[in-house]
């Protein structure tokens, strides 16, 4: 015969979190080892952390301190704040938050902490269960824990955030220099993305700057809308017929990309002087990009005005 598990109100097993559950867990700390990736030993309760007291401080396999914060009821910001305070106060690298009812926002917060910090955070749900008339038993479930995937995701997010910040600073530099040379991009703001642009005066045709880690480009981007493949190609083809004249006026060869497998078309010039990772060259890169854009727009605008659209 197989019995049926039923949940028991947690306060029927431990009447008080501080006076009953915490001392019990301290004396039975090994019960958590089945759901953790390391072994907890030497648990002590009510350890001092400045003017606060940590519920439990244990040790991991290497003897490093592990902070444990217990909470009955729903998880709240106060206990999460305490956990972070205790972690820094005793210079621990591992924190365990044991909660009766973890809220979704705190599950997300702990996941974010694992992605964004060098410490390891575990969120564990505690319940009391019994089978038939048996003695109630604790049930611990790992809700969130650290993982290599989370660490990698965190590194990717940090890299993206850093790129956005650096590119915004680069465009700020370029637009500042540009204002002293041309009005072409005077009405746009710095972007966090890898390009900024302005209209050529004809809908769907934009004069864009593009920046990558170690190179850049200027371009005429042709995109008249989602249902305009044929129109985009026709515009490109009409300009391509004037390729010799346009390149002569520009003073150099250009890259002509009809991009048949995509919606838009592009005419561009690659600049190999450097990119947003080459901060020591930003002023020089900006100067070259702007000067090239001025010649580029001057070479194309007469033919853009004559387009049959």
N, C-alpha and C positions, 0 to 999 in steps of 0.2 A: 504494500500500500504506500502511496506517495502522498505526503502532506502538502498543504498549500501555504505558501509564505504570505503573511499579512504584516502590514506596517503597524507599528505601535507608536503612539505619540511620544516624542522624544523625552518629554518631561515626566513621563511615567517611569522612565528608566533612570534618568539623571534629572533630579528636580531643579538643580541650579547649574548653569554652565560653569561659573567660576569655582563653586565650592564642591561640586560633585563630578562633572564631566572632566574638567581640566586635571584634577588629581588622578582620576581613573586613567586618563590617557597617558599621563606622565608615567604611571606604573605599568602601563601596557603598551608602551610606545612601539614595540615590535609589530603590533597589529597593522601598522601602516606600511610595513616593509614590502608586503605583497603587491601593493599598487604603486610603489615608487621604484625608480631606477637605481636606488642606492639604499644603504642600510642605516637606520637611525639607532643611535645608542645614547647612553648617558643623559637621559632627559631630566631636566630640572625645571620646576615651575616658579612663577613670580620672580623672574630674574630682572634686575634693575637695568633700565635703559634711559639714563638721564633721570628726569623726574617721573618717568613712566615705569610700569612693570610689564614685562613680556609674559604672556600666558605660559609658554614653554620654550626653553632653549635646549635643543638636543645637539648631537654631533653626527656628522656624516662619516663615511668610511675613512676619510683622511683626517678626521679630528676637527674639521672646520665647523663653526657654529651654524645651526639651522634654526630660524625663527618660526614659531608656530603660533598663530592667532586663531582662537576658537570663537564661534558665534552661533548662538541659537537664533531661530527666526530667519527673517530675510536679510540678505547681505546689504550693507549700507556703506556710504562713503566714509563714515567715521572709522569703521574697522579697517577699511582699505588704507586710509591715511595712517592709522596706527601701525599697520603692517610695514609700510614704507619707512615710517619713522624708526621703528625698531630695527629694521634691516640696516639702515645707515648708522644708527647709534652704536650697534655692537659690531659693525663692519662685517656683516654676514653677506654671503653671495647666494643664499638660498632661503626662500620664504614659502611657508605653507599656510594657506588660509582654509580652515575647516568650517564649513557653513551648513546649516540645516536647509536653507532655501536660497541657492545662488540666483541672483537676478541676472537677466540677459545682459544688461549694461556692464555688470561687473565681470561676467564671463568674457565679454569683449575687451574690457580694460586689462584683465590679466593676460589675455592673448597678446594685446598690444605691448604690454610690459616685456613679455618674452621675446617679442620681435625687436624691441627698441632698446633694451638695456643689456648689460653684461651679466646681470643676476638671473637666477632661475626662479620662476614663480609657479606654485602648484595651487590649484583651486580644487578642493575636495568636498564632496557632499556627504554629510553624515546622516544616517537614518538608524532607527531601531526596528528590528523585524523578529518575528517568531513563527514557528511552524506548529499549528495546533495549540496545545497548552504548554509548549516548551518555554524555557526561560528565554526572555528577550535577548537578542544578540545584536552587536553593532554591525552596520553595513556601511563601508566607506567606498565611495565611487569617485574615481579621478575624472573631473570635468575638464580641466585644462592643465597642461603641463608643458614644459619646454621641449623643443624638438629641433633637430638640425634643419628641417624644412622651415620652421618658424624663424630661426636665426637667418637663414638665407633670404627668406621673404623680407625680413627686417632690413638686411643689408641692401637689398634691391630698392626698397622704399627710401632708405636714406640716400642712396645714390641718385635716385630720381629727384628727390627734394633738393639735393645739392646741385644737380644739373639745372633745375629750374631757377634756383637762386643765382647761380653763376651767369646763366644766360640773360637773366633780367639785368644784371649789372653790366654785362657786355653791351646789350642794346641801349642801356642808358648812356654809356660812353659813346657809342656810334651816333645816336641821335643828337647828342650834345655837339659833337664835331660837325654833323651834317647841317645843323642850323646855320653855321657860318659859311656854308658853301652852296646850299640849294634849298628851295622851298618844297622840293618833291615829296619829302616825308615829314614835313613840319607839323602836320596835324595828327600824327599817330603817337601812341604811348609805348614805352618799353613792354616787351612781352617776356613770359617765361618759356616760351616755346622756341623751336629752332628756326623760326622765320618771322619776319615782319614784312608788311607790304602796304602799298597804297594803289589806288586806281590809276590807270593810265589815262583816264578820261573817257574810256569806252567800257560799258558794262561787261564784266567777266574777264577783262584783261588787266592784270595787276603787275606792277613792278615790285618784285620782292627781293629782299635780302635773305640769304640762308646761311646758317652757321653750324658747323659740326665741331668735333673735338679739336681737330688740327687742320681744318681747311674751311673754306667758305665759298659762296657763290652769289651771283646776281642773276635774276631771271625775269623773263616775261612769262607769266603763267596764264594760260588760256583755258577758261572754264566758264561757259555761258549758262550752265545749269545742268540738272540731272538728266534731261532729255535732249541734250545738245551735242552728242558725239559727232554727228555729221557736221554740224555748224562749227564746232571747234576745229575739226580737221580741215574744213574749208578755209577758215581764217588762217590756220597754220600754213596750208598750201599756198594761199595768196601771198603771205609774207615770204615763204620759202622761194617763190619766184624772184623775189628781190634780194636774195641772199648775197650775191656779190656786192651790190650797192650798199647794203646794210653793213656788211663786214668791213668794207672799205671805209665807210664813214666812222665806224667804231674804232678801226685801226688794228683789228685782230680777228682771228677766227672765233666762231661761236659754236656751241653745241646745240644742234637742232634735233629735238626729240618729238616726233609725232605721237608716240606712245599709243599705238593702235589698240593695245590690249586694255588701255585705261580710258577714263572719260576725258581727261584733260590733255593738253599739249604744252610743251615748254621749249623756250629758247633761253639758253643760259651761258654764263661764263664762269668757269671754275677758277678759284683763287687759292693758291697753295701756300701763301705766306704764313698762315697759322689759323687757329680756331679759338673757341672759348676756353680751352685748357691752357692756352699760351698767353696768360695775363700780362706778362712783361712786354708783349707785342701788341696789345689791344689798340693803342693809339695808331700805330703803323697800319695794322689790319684795317681799322676803320677808315683811315685816309685812303687806302687803296680801294676798298669796297665802294666808298662814296664817289671817288673820282671815276671809277669804272662805271658806276651807275649813271652818273651825269652823262658820260659819253654814250652809254648804252641807250638811255632814254632819248637822247638827241638823235641817235641813228635810227631809232624805230618809230618815233612819233609821227614823222611825215607820212610814213606808209600806213600806220594805224589809222590816221585820219582819212585815208583814201580807201579803207576797206569797204567791200561791198556787203554791208550788213545793215 
